[in-house]
Amino acid sequence: MGISIWQLLIILVIVLLLFGTKKLRSIGSDLGGAVRGFRDSVTDKDKDKETEAKPVENKLSHDEAERVIDGEVTKQENEKVR
């Protein structure tokens, strides 16, 4: 005792007559946008949790690590003082 394919087609025709194709298209696009926004917010929260869980690594290359800013004490100068 379920809904047959003919009953579904009759319901679809009645809905099309009541709302029209333009209205149904706008409702469908609004619903799709809402679902897409929900998915994006869920995946953003998952990405935020992953970045919070992982410690930040120092990814400086050897050249960048050796650069000296004016007035900054280098590791070598710091070791000479000790």
N, C-alpha and C positions, 0 to 999 in steps of 0.2 A: 504494500500500500504506500507507494512513494509517488513522487511527482514525475509524470511522464514527460518526454521531450515535447509533446504537443502542448501540454499545459505551460511549460516554460516559454515556448514560442508565443503563445497567446499573451502571457504576462509581459513579455518583451515588447510586443506590438502595442499594448495598452500604455506602457511606460513611455514609449516613443511618441505616441499620440498626445499624451498629457504634457510632457516636458519639451519635446522637440529635440532635434539633434544638437543644436548649438548649446542649449542649456546642459544637456548630458555631457557634451564635450568639455564644457567649462567645469562642471562638477568633477569629471574624471581627472582633468589636469590639476585641479585644486587638491584632490585626494592624493594624486601621485606626488605632488610637491610636498604635501604634509608627510607622506611616508618617507620620501627621500630626505627631508629635513630630520626626521626622527632617526633614520639610519646614520646620517652624518654625525648627529650629536652623540649617538651611542659609540660609534667608532672613534670619535674624538676623545671621549672619556676613557676608552680603552688605551689609546695612545698616550694620554696624559698619565695614566697609571703606570704604563711601561717606562716612561721617561723618569717618573719619580722613583721607581724601584731601582733603576740602574744608576750607579754612581757616574759622575761626569769624569771622563778620562782626559788627561792632558795630551792632546794630539798635535803638539808643536813639533815641527821637524827640527833636525839638529841645527840648521842655520837660524831658524827663528828663535831657538832656545839660547843661542850664542849672541844675539843682538843685545847691545847695551844702550840704554837710554841715558842721555846726559845727566850726570849727577847720581846715577845708580851705581851701587857697589856690586861688582861682579863676584862670582863664587871664588875666583882665584884671589882677588884682593881681600875678600873676607877671610880666606884661609891664611893669608900672609899676616894678618893682624893677630890672629890667634896664636 
